[in-house]
Amino acid sequence: MTEVSSLTGRLLVATPVLADPNFDRAVVLLLDHDEEGSLGVVLNRPTPVDVVDILEPWAALAGEPGVVFQGGPVSLDAALGVAVVPSSPGGDGGVDGRESGSHGNGPGSAERDGPLGWRRVHGAIGLVDLEAPPELLAAELGSLRIFAGYAGWGPGQLEKELSDGAWYVVESEPGDVSSPSPEGLWRSVLRRQRSELAMVATYPDDASLN
């Protein structure tokens, strides 16, 4: 099998032509990407459900808006925490194993270079063990986002969508995880690109107006 160049830690930004309503104007942070498939969370789908209503111990650490986000159409009953640890040294270690969609750290997570209960995905961005005591991380976290569900792709599926022009691939920034205005994230991520992608940010929501 051809080796896949990992896009872990990058953003998938839905192109205007992507027709799947699950991903209309979606900005997806890839938490895991290799030859076995891909897994990520949609960063700009806030729900009306407050974090305090489902994970009260973590509510004080969740950034504004303090709601649960719909991370994708898969396993909507599973909670996943993504957090930024500003003091964490740089690096882009991938997520270990396909269990990264669960909220446990799982085996193989001993090689962490951040606080207990946090496992690096890319740079300062990592996954939180939501079964750990929040006080383990309270002093370290810069921001926390709670997601219900995730987006998943089987082997080669994302590569096919990329070749079909469904997604733009751009670099992520730690602030993307905790944007206080998630409804504007699609446009803001495109607008900061130093390429023709910045012009796509002006694309109307109603394609018939273009």
C-alpha positions in Angstrom: 0.0 0.0 0.0 1.3 3.5 -0.8 2.4 5.3 2.3 0.1 8.1 3.4 1.7 11.4 4.3 0.1 12.2 7.7 -2.1 15.3 7.9 -2.5 14.9 11.7 -2.9 18.3 13.3 -4.0 20.0 10.1 -7.4 21.5 9.3 -9.8 20.3 6.7 -11.8 23.3 5.5 -14.9 22.3 3.4 -14.9 23.7 -0.1 -18.1 25.5 -1.3 -18.8 22.5 -3.5 -18.9 19.9 -0.7 -22.5 18.7 -0.8 -22.7 16.6 2.4 -24.8 18.6 4.9 -22.8 17.1 7.8 -19.8 19.1 6.6 -21.3 22.2 5.0 -18.8 25.0 5.8 -17.1 22.7 8.3 -13.7 23.2 9.7 -12.3 19.8 10.9 -9.2 19.4 13.0 -7.6 16.1 12.1 -6.6 14.2 15.3 -5.3 11.1 13.5 -4.5 10.4 9.8 -2.5 7.5 8.4 -2.9 4.6 6.0 -5.6 3.0 8.3 -7.9 6.0 8.0 -8.6 9.4 9.5 -10.4 10.8 12.5 -11.1 14.4 13.4 -13.6 16.8 15.0 -15.6 19.6 13.5 -14.6 22.8 15.3 -17.5 25.0 14.3 -20.7 23.1 15.2 -21.8 24.4 18.7 -24.9 22.7 20.1 -27.4 24.2 22.6 -26.3 21.8 25.3 -24.1 23.3 28.0 -21.0 21.4 29.2 -22.2 21.7 32.8 -25.3 19.6 31.9 -23.3 16.6 30.8 -19.8 17.0 32.2 -20.2 19.3 35.2 -16.7 18.7 36.6 -15.1 20.0 33.4 -17.5 22.9 32.8 -15.2 25.5 34.6 -12.4 24.7 32.2 -14.4 24.8 29.0 -13.9 28.0 26.9 -16.6 30.3 25.7 -19.1 29.4 24.4 -19.4 26.8 27.2 -21.4 24.4 25.2 -20.8 20.9 23.7 -19.8 20.9 20.1 -20.9 18.3 17.6 -17.6 16.8 16.5 -19.1 14.8 13.6 -21.7 12.3 12.7 -20.0 9.2 14.3 -20.6 8.1 17.9 -22.7 11.1 19.0 -23.1 9.6 22.4 -19.4 9.6 23.1 -17.6 12.7 24.6 -14.2 13.7 23.5 -12.1 16.6 25.0 -9.5 18.6 23.0 -7.4 21.1 24.9 -4.5 23.4 24.3 -1.6 23.4 26.8 0.4 26.6 26.1 3.4 25.6 28.1 3.8 22.3 26.1 7.0 22.1 24.0 6.5 22.0 20.3 6.1 18.7 18.4 3.7 16.9 16.2 3.4 13.4 17.7 0.4 11.6 16.2 -2.4 10.1 18.1 -1.7 6.5 19.1 -4.1 4.0 17.6 -7.7 4.1 16.3 -9.1 4.5 19.8 -8.4 8.2 19.6 -12.1 8.7 19.2 -12.7 7.6 22.8 -12.2 9.7 25.9 -9.6 7.4 27.5 -5.9 7.7 27.0 -5.5 4.0 26.5 -2.4 1.9 26.2 0.6 3.4 24.6 0.0 6.8 26.0 2.8 6.7 28.6 5.1 8.5 26.2 3.5 11.9 26.9 5.4 15.2 27.2 2.6 17.2 28.8 0.5 17.0 32.0 -1.1 13.8 33.2 -4.5 13.3 31.6 -3.4 15.1 28.3 -2.0 13.5 25.2 -0.4 15.5 22.4 -1.9 15.4 19.0 0.0 18.3 17.3 2.0 21.1 18.9 0.2 22.5 21.9 -3.1 20.7 20.9 -3.9 17.4 22.6 -6.6 15.0 23.8 -7.9 15.1 27.3 -8.8 12.0 29.4 -12.2 13.0 30.6 -12.2 10.3 33.2 -9.2 12.0 34.9 -9.7 14.5 37.8 -10.0 17.9 36.2 -7.7 19.4 38.8 -4.8 17.4 37.3 -5.1 19.7 34.3 -6.6 22.9 35.6 -3.3 24.7 36.1 -2.0 23.7 32.6 -4.9 24.1 30.2 -5.2 27.2 28.1 -8.5 26.1 26.7 -10.8 23.1 26.5 -13.5 22.1 24.0 -15.9 19.2 24.6 -17.2 17.4 21.5 -20.0 14.9 21.1 -19.1 12.5 18.3 -16.4 12.7 15.6 -15.7 12.6 11.9 -14.2 9.4 10.6 -12.8 8.2 7.2 -11.8 4.6 6.3 -8.5 3.8 4.5 -8.1 6.0 1.4 -11.5 7.6 1.8 -10.2 11.1 2.8 -7.6 10.9 0.1 -10.4 10.3 -2.4 -12.4 13.3 -1.1 -9.3 15.5 -1.3 -8.7 14.5 -4.9 -12.3 15.2 -5.7 -11.8 18.8 -4.4 -14.1 18.5 -1.3 -11.6 19.9 1.2 -8.8 22.5 1.5 -6.0 21.5 3.8 -4.4 24.3 5.8 -2.3 24.6 9.0 -4.1 24.8 12.3 -3.5 27.3 15.0 -4.1 26.6 18.8 -6.7 29.4 18.8 -8.9 27.5 16.3 -9.8 24.9 19.0 -11.2 27.6 21.3 -12.5 30.3 18.9 -15.1 32.3 20.9 -17.0 32.9 17.6 -17.1 29.4 16.0 -19.8 30.4 13.6 -17.2 32.6 11.8 -14.4 30.1 11.9 -14.8 28.9 8.2 -14.3 32.4 6.9 -11.6 33.4 9.4 -9.5 30.4 8.7 -9.7 31.0 4.9 -9.1 34.7 5.3 -5.8 34.2 7.0 -4.4 32.1 4.1 -1.7 33.8 2.1 -3.0 32.5 -1.2 -6.1 32.6 -3.4 -7.9 30.7 -0.6 -8.3 34.0 1.1 -10.8 35.0 -1.6 -12.9 31.9 -1.0 -13.8 33.5 2.4 -16.1 35.9 0.5 -18.1 33.1 -1.1 -21.8 33.6 -0.3 -23.6 31.1 1.8 -26.2 30.8 -0.9 -24.3 29.5 -4.0 -27.0 30.9 -6.3 -25.9 34.4 -5.3 -22.4 33.9 -6.6 
